Amino acid sequence: MALGVFFIGARRETGNPMRRFVHLVLAAVNGAGLVFILLFAHIAFAAGVATTIRAAIAAYILAAMMGLLWVGLLKLKYSWRADLTCIAATILMVCAAAWFLLQPRDSYMLVGSLAGKVAVTSGTPSGILGAVRYGQFPGGPDNNEVPLRTFRGAREAIDAIGKIPDVSAALVPAAMVPDGQTVLWRTEALNDRDKAFGITLAVLAIVLGLLTFGGHIHRRHPLSIGSEFIVDTIRGIPMLVIVLYVGLPLAGALKDATQGVVDPPNLVRGIAAMALAYSAYLAEIFRSGINAIPAGQIEAAHSLGLNGWRTARLVVLPQAFRIIIPPLGNELIAILKDTSLLSILSIRDITQRMREFQSASFLPFAPYNSAAIFYIFLTLAAASLVSTIERKYDIKHR
């Protein structure tokens, strides 16, 4: 009740001190409740609300930063120095990719027999593992998949032959194979780390080279073309697809490329996915607000001796912010509601808590009604905040 009174009262003028005092008391009460939900609530829907608010705020801030980055790149002007810089960067990436891809190959041997499982070690190139698993080597089984068993090191894999009943072969580096072992297959391959770095740098070099070529033809900065392409591409992909792509295969690839050093939790993956998705929409909002500023004001700022950064900070951005407050508020409300998609990554937000509660209680309506009410409260709070900020920066009715 107090929350609703505060929402309604916040839209009225606070002329007398008594009304202002009442508003301050209501704000303090609701603020204390919000702090409790964010910091101290750890059960059922309360913890889900805390997770939802944290994810929405973090994703919104990160999306705004990324959106400003896309707009900044989009505003870059064409120059011959930019072309030369991009060409030099492309050449450096090509050389680095060639250096990684031309590293010495590691030699591996498959020893033993194929009567049981094949012992393999962590760090073995994935291409060799796939060839052994599916029998894609001379003398391999035609239609049967070879079972594998992973060991910590090559010595443990070799010792497992004969000691563990279901292990009859081992795939280990050639230098670790003792004398007297039956060699079934010998091959060489580049380790996965150098291969991943080389392929990544080669792809980036190709992309930057194409952007540089297109920018030279159309007299645009290469990074400006790249920013426009990223924004248009992200806006064309559904939110759920981005969440699944960033949260599952992309995060897994990052973990494999860093040998498990970088393994973000599901909540961080979901926040990054939502920030990436909403950065494209916020970039368009920022761009429209900046373009709404008359060019004469920018020229006047330059005539006063302000450089590009000071012109943007002191002249363009303050005015553009007042213009884009309503659409920014809409995006905040949208991101609050779209956090429900993070439940697909098993993040225990409001929606995931609702599903758990419904599965445990088998109640048909209560969990869904509770989740809907929580989302309504969150969106009303966000709308009230946006309205307050909009009134504060509205200079037309002062």
N, C-alpha and C positions, 0 to 999 in steps of 0.2 A: 504493500500500500504506500509506504513512504517513497519507494522508488517511483511509483506512478505519479504521486503528487509532485515529486521533484521534477520529473519530465515535463509535466504540465506547467508547473510554476516557472521553469527555466525559460519558457517562451514569453513570459510577460515582463514588463518593465519593473525594475526594482526601485521604486521611487522612495518609499519611506523606510526608515531604519528598521522598523519591526519586521517588515517583509524581508528585508535583506538578512536580518538575524535568523528568521525561520529558514531561509534558503541555505544559509551557512550550516545550520544544525542538520538539515536534511542531507546536505552534501557530506558532512562529516560522518553521519550514520551510514550512508550508502558507501562512502569511501572506506570506512572500517569494514563493512561487509565485503567489499571488493578485495581489500587486503587479506582478509581471512580466506577468501576463496583462492586467491593467488598463492598464498604462502603457507597456510596452515590446514587447508582441507585436503584430506587424503583418502576419502572413502566415496565409493559409488559415483553418483553424478557430479558431486562437488569436485572430486579430483579430475573428472572428465572436463568440467568447465574450465578448471585451471589449465589443463593441457591445451584445450581449444584456444583460450585467450593467449597463452604464451606462443603457440604456433602462429596464430593470426598476426600478432604484433610483430614477431620476429620476421615472418614472411613479408609483411607489408613494408617494414623498414628496409629489408634487403632488396625487395622489388623496386622501391623508390630509388635506392642507390644505383641499381642496375639500369633502371629506366633513364636516370640522368646521364649515365655513361653512354647508353645508346644514343640519346639526343646529342650529347657532346660530340660523339663520333660522327653523327649525321650532319652536324654543322661545320665540320672541317672543310676548308677550302682547298681547291686544287692548286698544286704548285709543282714545279719541276723537282724541287728538293724532296717532296713527298714521294715522287716516283722513284728517284734515285735511292732513297732510304728503303723503300719497299723492295726494290730490285736487289739491293745489297742484302736485306734480310732474307729474301728468297734464296739467294745464292748460298748464304751461310747455312740455312736450314737444309739445303740439298747436300752440302758438304758434310754436315753433321749426320744426316740420314745415311749417306754413303759410308761414313766412318763406322756407324753402329752396325749396319748390315754387312760390312766386309770384315767384321771381327772373326778371329779364328774359330772354326767349328769345334764343338766337343764331340769326341768319339765315344759311342756307346756299344755295348755288346749284349745280346740276348743269349744266355747260356742255360744249359739244363735240358729239360724236355717239356713238352706241352701236355703232359698227362694231367697236370693239376693247375693250380693258380700260378701266375707270374708275379714275383716280388718286384715292386718298383719303389723308387725313392722320391721324396719330395724334391722339387727343383728340376725334375726331368722334363725336357721340352714336350709341350703338349702334342706336337705333331708326331713325335715318336710314340708317345703313349697311345694316340689314336690308331697309329699303324699296327701296333701290337694288339690292342684290344680287338680290332676288327680283322685281324689276320692279313693285313695288307703288306706282307713282306714275303720274300722267297721261302717256300716251304710252309707257309702259314695255312691254317684251316680255311676252307673255302666259304662255308656258310655258317660256321659256328663262331660265336663271340668268345674270345679268350678272357677268362676272369682274371682280375688284377687284385693285388693286395699291397697296400702301401706300408713302407717301413721308414724309420727315421733316417737311416744312413745306408750307404752301400755295403758296409761290412755286415750289418744286421740282415740285409737282403740276401747276401751270399750265404751267410750261416743258416738262414732259414731253409735252404734247400736240403731236404733229407731229414732235418730236425723237426719241422712242422709238417704233419702228414699231408695237408692239402696244398703245399707249396712245392712245385717241381722245377721251377725256372726262375731266373732273375734277370732284370734289365738294369744294368749298372754301367758306370763309366768304364771304358776299356782298361784304364790304368789300375782299376781295383779288382779285375778278374784274376784269380789265382791260376796257376798252371794246372793242367789236367781237366779243365772244364770243357764240356762239349759246347762249341759255339754254334748256335742256330742262325744268328744274323748279326751283322756288324754294319753300323751306319754312322754318319756324322750329321750334326744339326747345330744350328745357332741357338743359344739359350734364349728363353722367352723374354727376358728383360731387354737385351739388346735388340731383339726382333721387334718388341713392342715400341721401344723408343724410335727405332729406325722407321717403322711404318708410320707412326704418328707424325714424325718430323717430315716425312715425305708427303703425307696428305696435307699437312699445313703449308708446305712449300707450294704444292699444286694450287691450293685454294688462294694463297696470297699472290701467286703468279697470275692466276686468272683475274683476281680483283685488280691487280695493277694494270693488266692489259685492258680490261674494261674501263677502268678509270682514265687511262690515257686516251682512249677513243672518245669517251663522252666528257672529257675535261672535268672529272670529278675525283675527289680524294678516294683512294682505294678503300680505306676504312669506312668512309661514308657509305659506299656501296655495300660493304659487308654489314654495316649496322642496319641498313634498310632491309637487306635480305633476311637477317636474323629476326627482325621485328615482324616482317610479313610471314615468315615461316612459323614462328611461334604462335601467332594469332590464328593460323590455319590448322593447328593441332588441338584436338580436344583436351581438356584439363585432365581427365582421367588417364589418358594415354601418356601424358607428360609425367604424371605422378608415378605410374607403373614403370615407365622407361627409366626415369632417374632413380627411383627407389629400388629397382631390381637389377636389370642388366648393367646399367651404367655404374652403379655403386659396386656391383660385383667385379666389373672390369677394373675399376680403380683399385679395389682391394687386391686383385691378382697382380696388377702392374706394380704395386708398391710392396709386394710380398707380405701383405697383411698389415703393414704399418698404418695405412689410412683405411679405417673401417668405421665410417660414421654410423651412429645408431639410427634406428628407423625414423625417429622424430626429426633428426637433422636432415635426413634424406627427404622427408616430406616437406620440410620448410624450404629446402633448396629447390625442390620441384615447383612448389607454389610460387616462390619468388621468381623463378625463371619464367613461369607462365604469365604472371601478372606484370612483369617488367615490360613486356611488349605493349600492354594496354596503358600502363602509366607513362611509357615513353611517348605514345601518341597524345596523351593528355598534356604532358609537359611541352611537347612540340607545338600543339595548338595554342597553349597559353603564351609561349614565347613569340609565336608568329602574330599574336593579337596586339603586341606592343608596336606602336607606330614607328616606322623607320626613322622619322625625324628626331625622335628622342635619342636613338642610338647615335645618329650623326652629330647631334648636339653634344652628347657625352664625349665623342671622339674629338670634337672641336675644342673641348675644355681640357684635353690632354689625358683623358682616361684611356687606359689600354683595354684590351678585350676582356680580361678577367674582371677588372674593376667595374667596367661597364655592365657586365652580366650580374655582378654581385650587388651593385648599388642602384642600378637603374632597371634592368630587365627583370631579374628574378623577383624582387619585391612586388612589382606590379603584376607579373604573371601569376604569382602565388594567389593573389586576391581573386583572380579570374577563375582559377582552376580548383578552388576549394570545393564547390559542389560535386564535380566529377570525382575528385579525390575521395570525398566522403562516400560516394556510391561504390567505389572500388574497395574501400575499407569494409563496408557492409557485405559486399560480394565475397571478399576473402574470408570473412567470418563464417559465412554459410558454406563456402567451399572447403573449409577445413574438414567437413564431414567425409570428404573423399579420402582423407588420410587413414580412415579406418581400414581401407583396403590393404594397408601396410601393417596392420595389427597395432596401430597406434591407439592407445586407450583414451580417446577423446570422448565427447558426448555421445556420438553415434555408436562407437564401439562399446561404451558402457551400456547403452540402450540395448544393443544386440545381446550382450552378455546377460543383462537382467531379464530380457525377454526369454532367452533360452533356459534360464534357471527357473523362472516363475511360470512360464507358459501363459502369461496374461496377454490378451490380445491388444488392448488399447493403452493401458497405463504407461508402459515404457515409451511408446511413441508420443503420447501426450506430454510426458515429462520432457523429452528431448525437444519437442516443438516449442514448449514454453520457455525452456532455457535459451533456445536460439532467438526467440522473439525478444526476450529481455536483453540479450546481447546486442541485437540489431537496434533496439530502441535506445540503448545506452550510446551506441555509436552514432546514431542519428542525432541525439541530443548534443553530443560532443561536437559534431560537425556544425550544427546550427549555432552553438555558442561561438565557435571559432569564426564562422561566417559573419555573425553580427559584430564581432570584435573588429574584424578587418574590413567591414563595409563602410566606405568613406562617402558613399552617395547620400546617406541619410543622416549624416552628422550635422 
